[in-house]
Amino acid sequence: MIIKIQHQTQKTIHKFNVVDADKLTAIEVWAICVEMNVAAILVKGRYYETQ
């Protein structure tokens, strides 16, 4: 499943391939945060952050 996340300050759109957009794994969250250079993301109303 492909998800799109917009960077809050840069307004760029990033696309990621994940297994389930409703429940991201820790590895998926880490990879997304590293690529976007952020510490946390909001996907489908759920807040995820790297540990």
C-alpha positions as a printed Julia matrix, in Angstrom:
51×3 Matrix{Float64}:
  0.0    0.0    0.0
  1.35   3.44  -0.94
  0.91   6.33   1.49
  1.59  10.02   0.86
  2.87  12.3    3.62
  3.27  16.05   3.28
  6.15  17.67   5.15
  4.68  20.25   7.49
  7.16  23.07   6.88
  8.61  22.29   3.45
  5.22  21.28   1.95
  6.89  18.52  -0.08
  4.97  15.29  -0.72
  6.7   11.98   0.08
  5.42   8.55  -1.01
  6.15   5.37   0.91
  5.26   1.72   0.42
  3.96   0.21   3.7
  2.22  -3.02   4.64
 -0.72  -1.48   6.55
 -1.31   2.29   6.68
 -3.51   1.89   9.76
 -0.71   0.28  11.8
  2.86   1.16  10.82
  5.73  -0.95  12.12
  8.62   0.58  14.05
 10.94  -0.06  11.09
  8.55   1.68   8.68
  8.25   4.69  11.02
 12.03   4.87  11.4
 12.64   4.67   7.63
 10.03   7.34   6.88
 11.37   9.69   9.56
 14.95   9.27   8.33
 14.02   9.95   4.71
 11.93  12.99   5.62
 14.47  14.18   8.24
 11.82  14.46  10.99
 11.37  12.98  14.47
  7.64  12.2   14.19
  4.9   11.68  11.61
  1.12  11.78  11.54
 -0.53   9.09   9.39
 -4.3    8.66   9.2
 -4.73  10.55  12.46
 -2.19   8.44  14.35
  0.98   9.94  15.79
  4.24   8.01  15.4
  7.7    9.01  16.58
 11.13   7.46  16.5
 12.53   6.22  19.78
